[in-house]
Amino acid sequence: MRNLKRALSLTLASVMLLGMMVVGAGAASYPDVDENDNVEAIEVLQAVQVMRGDDNGNFDPDRSVTRAEMAVVMALLLDLDYQYYEASCPFNDVAAWARPYVGACYANGIVSGYDATTYGSNDGVTPVQAASMMMRALGYFRYASDYKDGFETATVRQGTRIGIFTDVGSSASAAMTRNQVAQMALNALQCTMVEPSDNSFSITTPDGFTVSQGRTN
């Protein structure tokens, strides 16, 4: 958890600087991205090398993102040493190219499967699933009791509270586009981080201010 928090903090510092540069630059660098897309998010995620364009120089903002591709985003966002995790990926339905990323995210508690051997690699990732991955990286949902109202309800409620769905523009169950994933990732990097322990937790805001208090159930 501490290593993930450090990685997010470093990425956030880069995002804050790059965000100002993107706002000043204005237009998107991809020919298939226009003012109707989340231009700032796309440019920032490209600049920190988390989401990139294709070989033709396009971003393909409207293409759906699979659960395997979302694991790639999370592994890069957290700067995980994904090369070492291919053998530890427990799921049978993950292609070879994605196994290191899914394995790294699974080992670090960022993703889970539909069951012990099925990840749903080729399924479109939903906003609830993506938000859950990002909030786990931020330190939320570390206890079984955090899901006492159900996975979707708990995720939507907490995600809405911290602003992770802001400007994403998708229903809870629809497959997310690359445009939407970029915006959610940028939102996550601007959210507060939580570092729980057995009896207490601390919240670190994007400006580095930390508040600690006892945990209540």
PLY file of the C-alpha trace (Angstrom):
ply
format ascii 1.0
element vertex 217
property float x
property float y
property float z
element edge 216
property int vertex1
property int vertex2
end_header
0.00 0.00 0.00
2.77 2.44 0.89
4.55 1.80 -2.41
1.34 2.33 -4.37
0.73 5.56 -2.51
4.24 6.77 -3.34
3.79 5.90 -7.01
0.49 7.76 -7.15
2.01 10.76 -5.41
4.81 10.95 -7.96
2.39 10.60 -10.85
0.13 13.24 -9.33
3.02 15.69 -9.10
3.69 15.18 -12.80
-0.01 15.52 -13.61
-0.33 18.83 -11.78
2.54 20.30 -13.79
1.50 18.77 -17.10
-2.10 19.81 -16.56
-1.06 23.45 -16.49
0.96 22.95 -19.65
-1.96 21.27 -21.43
-4.40 24.01 -20.46
-2.00 26.57 -21.81
-1.43 24.64 -25.04
-5.14 24.36 -25.85
-5.70 22.04 -28.81
-5.21 18.29 -28.69
-2.23 16.73 -30.46
-4.27 13.80 -31.81
-6.14 14.38 -35.10
-9.12 12.29 -33.96
-9.55 14.18 -30.65
-11.61 17.36 -30.61
-13.15 19.80 -28.14
-15.98 17.35 -27.42
-13.48 14.91 -25.89
-11.69 15.10 -22.56
-8.69 16.83 -24.12
-6.81 17.71 -20.94
-7.13 14.21 -19.53
-6.05 12.58 -22.79
-3.02 14.85 -23.14
-1.93 14.41 -19.53
-2.30 10.60 -19.60
-0.30 10.52 -22.82
2.39 12.77 -21.34
2.90 10.50 -18.32
2.93 7.50 -20.71
-0.11 5.77 -19.25
-2.34 6.02 -22.36
-0.87 6.56 -25.80
-1.98 6.83 -29.40
-1.68 4.15 -32.08
0.93 3.78 -34.81
-1.04 6.16 -37.04
-0.96 8.93 -34.46
-4.62 8.57 -33.44
-5.96 8.20 -29.91
-9.20 6.43 -30.90
-11.16 8.11 -28.06
-14.45 6.29 -28.71
-13.05 2.75 -28.68
-14.20 0.59 -25.78
-11.65 -0.47 -23.16
-11.47 -4.10 -22.04
-10.77 -5.30 -18.51
-7.34 -6.50 -19.69
-6.55 -3.07 -21.13
-7.73 -1.44 -17.90
-5.19 -3.54 -16.01
-2.50 -2.15 -18.31
-3.63 1.39 -17.47
-3.53 0.64 -13.75
-0.12 -1.06 -13.87
1.38 1.89 -15.74
-0.41 4.42 -13.55
1.09 2.78 -10.46
4.48 2.14 -12.06
4.29 -1.55 -11.11
7.11 -3.92 -12.05
4.67 -5.87 -14.19
7.34 -7.89 -16.04
7.76 -10.06 -12.94
4.11 -11.01 -12.54
3.28 -13.06 -15.64
3.69 -16.38 -13.84
1.60 -15.24 -10.87
-1.50 -14.35 -12.90
-4.11 -16.91 -11.72
-6.66 -16.42 -14.50
-7.02 -18.77 -17.46
-8.69 -16.31 -19.84
-5.93 -13.67 -19.99
-3.86 -13.47 -23.17
-0.07 -13.64 -22.94
0.43 -9.93 -23.64
-1.84 -8.96 -20.74
-0.79 -11.54 -18.14
2.03 -9.45 -16.59
-0.26 -6.44 -16.13
-3.24 -8.39 -14.80
-0.93 -10.44 -12.58
0.70 -7.30 -11.16
-2.65 -5.66 -10.44
-4.03 -8.84 -8.87
-0.96 -9.30 -6.65
-1.29 -5.70 -5.44
-5.01 -5.96 -4.71
-6.12 -3.67 -7.54
-8.18 -6.16 -9.56
-10.14 -9.32 -8.84
-11.71 -11.92 -11.10
-15.25 -13.13 -11.59
-14.03 -16.27 -9.85
-10.70 -17.90 -8.98
-9.74 -18.60 -12.61
-11.83 -16.19 -14.72
-10.94 -12.52 -15.12
-13.26 -11.54 -17.99
-10.28 -10.24 -19.90
-12.11 -9.33 -23.12
-15.20 -7.86 -21.45
-15.62 -4.11 -21.61
-14.65 -2.48 -18.33
-17.56 -0.64 -16.70
-17.24 2.66 -14.80
-17.97 0.84 -11.54
-15.24 -1.72 -12.18
-12.70 0.91 -13.26
-13.55 3.16 -10.32
-13.14 0.22 -7.94
-9.65 -0.47 -9.31
-8.62 3.16 -8.96
-10.08 3.55 -5.50
-8.34 0.41 -4.28
-5.08 1.96 -5.47
-5.99 5.10 -3.53
-6.50 3.05 -0.36
-10.28 2.70 -0.29
-12.09 -0.64 0.10
-9.46 -2.43 2.14
-11.99 -4.13 4.43
-14.83 -6.56 3.67
-17.18 -4.29 5.63
-16.58 -1.52 3.09
-18.79 -3.51 0.69
-21.57 -4.22 3.18
-24.14 -2.49 0.91
-22.97 -4.38 -2.18
-20.10 -3.83 -4.62
-21.85 -1.47 -7.03
-23.67 0.63 -4.42
-20.56 1.06 -2.28
-18.37 1.92 -5.26
-20.78 4.43 -6.78
-21.42 6.10 -3.42
-17.76 6.47 -2.47
-16.69 7.32 -6.02
-19.30 10.06 -6.24
-18.22 11.40 -2.85
-14.58 11.84 -3.91
-15.35 12.97 -7.48
-13.96 10.05 -9.44
-16.94 10.01 -11.84
-16.83 13.77 -12.56
-17.15 14.53 -16.31
-16.82 10.83 -17.19
-20.32 10.72 -18.67
-21.25 7.04 -18.68
-23.84 4.78 -17.09
-22.72 2.41 -14.35
-22.88 -0.72 -16.51
-21.81 0.48 -19.99
-18.36 -0.34 -21.36
-16.06 2.65 -20.99
-14.34 4.37 -23.88
-10.70 5.45 -23.94
-11.90 9.05 -23.65
-13.80 8.20 -20.46
-11.00 6.13 -18.94
-8.57 9.01 -19.44
-10.91 11.37 -17.58
-11.48 8.93 -14.72
-7.74 8.33 -14.37
-7.11 12.07 -14.17
-9.90 12.40 -11.60
-8.35 9.60 -9.54
-4.99 11.32 -9.53
-6.66 14.42 -8.13
-8.57 12.53 -5.41
-7.55 12.06 -1.79
-5.51 8.99 -0.86
-6.29 6.80 2.14
-3.80 4.67 4.06
-5.67 2.36 6.45
-4.42 0.30 9.36
-6.31 -2.01 11.73
-7.53 0.78 13.98
-7.10 4.03 12.10
-6.68 5.58 8.71
-5.06 8.65 7.21
-6.23 10.73 4.27
-3.70 12.59 2.14
-5.08 15.35 -0.08
-3.53 16.16 -3.48
-1.68 19.13 -1.95
0.11 16.82 0.50
-1.90 17.57 3.66
-2.51 14.46 5.79
-5.25 13.94 8.39
-5.31 10.84 10.63
-8.21 9.62 12.73
-9.62 6.49 14.34
-11.55 4.06 12.17
-15.28 3.66 12.70
-17.34 0.71 11.46
0 1
1 2
2 3
3 4
4 5
5 6
6 7
7 8
8 9
9 10
10 11
11 12
12 13
13 14
14 15
15 16
16 17
17 18
18 19
19 20
20 21
21 22
22 23
23 24
24 25
25 26
26 27
27 28
28 29
29 30
30 31
31 32
32 33
33 34
34 35
35 36
36 37
37 38
38 39
39 40
40 41
41 42
42 43
43 44
44 45
45 46
46 47
47 48
48 49
49 50
50 51
51 52
52 53
53 54
54 55
55 56
56 57
57 58
58 59
59 60
60 61
61 62
62 63
63 64
64 65
65 66
66 67
67 68
68 69
69 70
70 71
71 72
72 73
73 74
74 75
75 76
76 77
77 78
78 79
79 80
80 81
81 82
82 83
83 84
84 85
85 86
86 87
87 88
88 89
89 90
90 91
91 92
92 93
93 94
94 95
95 96
96 97
97 98
98 99
99 100
100 101
101 102
102 103
103 104
104 105
105 106
106 107
107 108
108 109
109 110
110 111
111 112
112 113
113 114
114 115
115 116
116 117
117 118
118 119
119 120
120 121
121 122
122 123
123 124
124 125
125 126
126 127
127 128
128 129
129 130
130 131
131 132
132 133
133 134
134 135
135 136
136 137
137 138
138 139
139 140
140 141
141 142
142 143
143 144
144 145
145 146
146 147
147 148
148 149
149 150
150 151
151 152
152 153
153 154
154 155
155 156
156 157
157 158
158 159
159 160
160 161
161 162
162 163
163 164
164 165
165 166
166 167
167 168
168 169
169 170
170 171
171 172
172 173
173 174
174 175
175 176
176 177
177 178
178 179
179 180
180 181
181 182
182 183
183 184
184 185
185 186
186 187
187 188
188 189
189 190
190 191
191 192
192 193
193 194
194 195
195 196
196 197
197 198
198 199
199 200
200 201
201 202
202 203
203 204
204 205
205 206
206 207
207 208
208 209
209 210
210 211
211 212
212 213
213 214
214 215
215 216
